[in-house]
Amino acid sequence: MSVQAYDIIGDIHGHADELVKLLTHLGYKDSSSGYCHESRKVIFLGDFIDRGENRVQQKQVLTIVMDMIRHENALAVMGNHEFNALAYHTKHEGHFLRPHTTKNKKQHQAFLNEFPDNSEEKSIVLDFFFSLPLWLEIDGLRVVHACWDHDHIQTMGSLCPSHCLDRSALIEASTKGTKAFKAIEVILKGFECELPAGISFYDKDGNPRTAVRVQWWKQDASKLADVVLPIGLDIGDAAEGLIPINVPRYSASQPPCFIGHYWLKGEPSPLAPNVACLDYSVAKQGKLVAYRWDGEQTLDQSKFTYAVA
């Protein structure tokens, strides 16, 4: 029996023009049932929305994605921006689960521009976000937005047997101190290690950070400097420290795993023989990247592709 072939596409962040170019480049045709291919399907890695306060292509991206999923031409997982949107628009005990701070509103502004409060379109889109699974394990591959951590995936699998959030799971996952909160932080945002007191850095948005994300796919690394993100980040004396034992490791014997989230640059290539990130910073003048998977268990750099402007 032949294996279903997939084109796995990284974080789009409202860049509809780039999405159309990439789908066309991959051989998908726009039809009455949305973009489709005679033999392949797309898997989207989430983060369809946000970034770029003045962009007005969020609605177009979501129309394309939702049509493809509705007509079984695509699958998708939830990204942290879809989770954040659900929390931003969900009230519990008189307060929104994601506070409407200046920082949070600015990050979400591109979505708010096109989906005003109390609109039917917004309700439909939020229902779609609820329908997105937190991960996929299908046809010999795994897909998750940021980190495949077995323990945290088990936690969310127990809470959400369908792998999709409902309102009660969203509330629990938005409540600091719960197992679900920690699990969502890792699955959708990546695993972080706290840095020693007095050591901090600024992230890509200019926010101060005292914890560092790690490259959990690096199977043989031993020092913290070997796994910090972004690569080359100066973490001072902490660089020589050993990697904490609770950092997830993804062994070479596990199925290929595809992720987004990490704002990579340069020419796409595997992070490990069985791990690939497809987020190449389209929202920061980078590329919208796909991997053309045909069943291989060892990933191949030649299978990465993107549409050239």
C-alpha positions in Angstrom: 0.0 0.0 0.0 1.4 3.4 -1.0 2.1 6.0 1.7 0.1 9.3 1.6 2.4 12.1 0.4 2.3 15.3 2.4 3.6 18.9 1.8 4.2 20.3 5.3 4.1 24.1 5.4 5.5 26.4 8.1 4.2 29.4 10.0 2.2 31.8 7.6 1.4 34.7 9.9 -1.1 36.3 7.6 1.0 36.2 4.5 -1.6 35.2 2.0 0.3 36.2 -1.1 3.2 34.0 -0.1 0.9 31.1 0.7 -0.7 31.3 -2.8 2.7 31.4 -4.4 3.9 28.4 -2.4 0.8 26.3 -3.1 1.1 27.1 -6.8 4.8 26.2 -6.7 3.9 22.9 -5.1 1.4 22.1 -7.9 -1.9 22.8 -6.1 -4.7 24.1 -8.2 -7.4 26.5 -7.1 -10.7 24.7 -7.6 -14.4 24.8 -6.4 -13.2 22.8 -3.3 -10.2 25.1 -2.6 -6.6 24.4 -3.4 -6.0 20.7 -4.2 -3.5 18.3 -5.6 -4.2 15.1 -7.5 -2.0 13.0 -5.1 -0.8 15.0 -2.2 -2.1 16.8 0.9 -0.9 19.7 2.9 -0.2 19.7 6.7 -0.1 23.2 8.2 2.0 23.8 11.3 -0.2 26.5 12.8 0.4 30.2 13.4 -1.8 31.3 10.6 -2.4 34.8 12.2 -0.8 37.8 13.9 2.4 39.7 13.1 2.4 42.9 11.2 0.0 45.4 12.7 -1.0 46.8 9.4 -1.4 43.6 7.4 -4.8 42.8 5.9 -4.4 39.2 4.7 -5.4 37.2 7.8 -8.9 36.6 6.4 -7.5 35.4 3.1 -5.1 33.0 4.7 -7.8 31.6 6.9 -10.2 31.2 4.0 -7.7 29.2 2.0 -6.7 27.0 5.0 -10.2 26.4 6.2 -11.4 25.5 2.7 -8.6 23.0 2.2 -9.2 21.3 5.5 -13.0 21.3 5.0 -12.5 19.5 1.7 -9.9 17.1 3.1 -7.1 18.6 1.0 -5.1 19.6 4.2 -4.6 18.9 7.9 -3.3 21.3 10.5 -2.2 21.6 14.1 -2.6 24.5 16.5 0.1 27.1 16.9 0.7 29.3 19.9 -1.0 32.2 18.1 -4.2 30.3 17.7 -4.1 29.3 21.4 -3.4 32.9 22.3 -6.3 34.1 20.2 -8.7 31.7 21.9 -7.5 32.9 25.3 -7.6 36.5 24.2 -11.3 36.2 23.2 -12.5 33.9 26.0 -13.8 35.3 29.3 -13.8 33.3 32.5 -15.0 34.6 35.9 -15.2 38.1 34.4 -11.7 38.3 33.0 -10.2 37.4 29.6 -7.9 34.3 29.9 -5.2 36.3 28.0 -5.2 39.9 29.4 -5.8 42.7 27.0 -2.5 44.4 27.7 -0.8 46.8 25.3 1.7 44.1 24.5 -0.8 41.4 23.9 -3.1 43.7 21.8 -0.2 44.8 19.6 0.8 41.2 18.9 -2.8 40.4 17.9 -3.6 43.6 16.1 -3.4 42.2 12.6 -6.2 39.7 13.5 -8.3 42.4 15.2 -8.1 44.6 12.1 -10.0 42.1 10.1 -12.2 40.3 12.7 -14.0 42.9 14.9 -15.6 42.0 18.2 -19.0 40.3 18.1 -18.7 39.5 14.3 -20.0 36.2 13.1 -16.9 35.7 11.1 -14.8 35.9 14.2 -16.9 33.3 15.9 -16.5 30.9 13.0 -12.7 31.4 13.0 -12.5 30.8 16.8 -14.5 27.6 16.4 -12.0 26.6 13.7 -9.1 27.2 16.1 -10.8 25.0 18.7 -11.0 22.2 16.1 -7.2 22.2 15.5 -5.4 19.3 17.2 -2.4 20.0 19.4 -0.4 17.4 17.5 -0.7 14.8 14.8 0.8 11.3 14.6 -0.2 9.9 11.2 1.1 7.8 8.4 4.6 7.4 9.9 5.3 11.0 10.8 4.7 13.4 13.7 3.7 17.1 13.6 3.6 19.6 16.5 4.0 23.3 16.5 7.1 23.6 18.8 8.2 20.6 20.8 7.4 16.9 20.9 7.6 16.1 24.6 6.2 12.7 25.4 5.2 13.5 29.0 3.4 16.7 28.1 1.7 15.2 25.2 0.4 12.4 27.5 -0.8 15.1 29.9 -2.9 16.8 27.2 -4.0 13.5 25.7 -5.6 12.6 29.1 -7.2 16.0 29.3 -8.3 16.1 25.6 -8.8 12.6 24.2 -9.6 14.2 20.8 -6.2 16.1 21.0 -8.3 19.3 20.6 -9.1 21.8 23.3 -12.5 22.6 24.5 -13.5 25.6 26.7 -12.7 23.8 30.0 -9.3 22.6 28.7 -8.5 26.1 27.4 -9.2 27.5 30.9 -7.1 24.9 32.6 -4.3 25.4 30.1 -4.4 29.1 30.7 -4.1 28.8 34.5 -0.6 29.1 35.8 0.5 26.2 38.0 -1.6 23.5 36.3 0.0 20.6 34.5 -2.0 21.6 31.4 -0.5 25.1 31.5 3.1 23.7 31.5 2.3 21.2 28.8 0.9 23.9 26.5 3.8 26.1 27.1 6.2 23.4 26.0 4.1 21.8 23.1 3.2 25.2 21.5 6.1 27.5 22.6 9.1 25.2 23.2 11.0 23.9 26.2 12.7 26.6 28.3 15.5 26.5 30.9 15.8 29.1 33.6 19.1 31.0 33.5 21.1 31.7 36.7 20.3 34.8 38.6 21.6 38.0 37.0 21.7 36.6 33.4 19.1 37.8 30.9 18.7 38.7 27.3 16.2 40.4 24.9 14.1 38.4 22.5 13.3 39.3 18.9 10.4 41.5 20.0 12.6 43.4 22.5 11.2 41.7 25.6 13.6 40.8 28.5 13.9 37.1 29.1 15.5 35.1 32.0 14.8 31.7 30.5 16.2 30.3 27.3 14.6 28.0 24.8 16.6 24.9 23.9 17.1 22.7 20.8 15.5 19.6 22.1 16.3 17.8 18.9 20.1 17.8 19.5 20.6 14.2 20.6 24.3 14.3 21.6 24.7 17.8 23.1 25.9 18.1 26.7 26.4 21.8 27.5 23.7 24.5 27.6 25.7 26.5 25.0 25.2 23.7 22.5 21.4 23.9 22.6 20.4 27.5 23.3 18.1 29.4 21.0 18.6 31.6 19.2 21.8 29.9 18.1 24.8 31.8 19.3 23.0 33.6 22.1 25.4 34.9 24.8 24.3 33.4 28.1 27.5 34.2 30.0 28.8 31.7 32.6 25.7 29.6 32.1 27.1 28.5 28.7 29.3 25.9 30.3 26.6 24.4 32.4 25.2 20.9 31.7 21.9 20.5 30.0 19.2 19.9 32.7 18.0 16.3 32.9 14.4 17.4 32.4 15.1 18.7 28.8 13.2 16.4 26.4 15.4 14.4 24.0 14.2 13.1 20.6 16.0 9.9 19.8 17.1 8.8 16.3 14.8 5.8 16.5 11.6 8.0 16.7 9.5 8.9 13.6 10.2 12.0 11.6 8.9 15.1 13.4 8.0 18.4 11.8 7.8 21.7 13.7 7.4 25.4 13.1 7.8 28.3 15.6 11.5 29.0 15.7 12.1 31.8 13.2 15.0 30.2 11.5 17.1 31.9 8.8 19.2 30.9 5.8 18.7 27.8 3.6 16.4 25.2 5.0 17.9 21.9 6.2 17.1 19.2 8.7 17.8 20.0 12.4 18.4 16.3 13.0 18.1 13.2 10.7 14.4 12.9 11.9 13.5 16.5 12.9 12.8 19.5 10.6 11.6 23.0 11.3 9.7 24.8 8.6 9.5 28.3 10.1 11.9 30.4 8.1 10.6 33.8 9.2 8.2 34.8 6.5 6.9 37.6 8.8 10.5 39.0 9.0 11.3 39.1 5.3 12.2 35.4 5.3 10.7 32.5 3.3 7.5 30.5 3.5 8.9 26.9 3.4 7.5 23.5 2.7 8.9 20.0 3.0 7.7 17.4 0.4 7.4 14.2 2.5 7.0 10.9 0.7 7.4 8.4 3.5 11.1 8.7 4.2 12.2 8.2 7.8 15.5 10.0 7.3 14.9 13.6 6.2 16.5 14.9 3.0 17.6 18.5 2.5 16.6 18.3 -1.2 12.9 17.9 -0.1 12.7 21.4 1.3 11.3 24.0 -1.1 9.9 27.5 -1.3 8.6 29.8 -3.9 11.1 32.4 -5.2 9.6 35.9 -5.6 
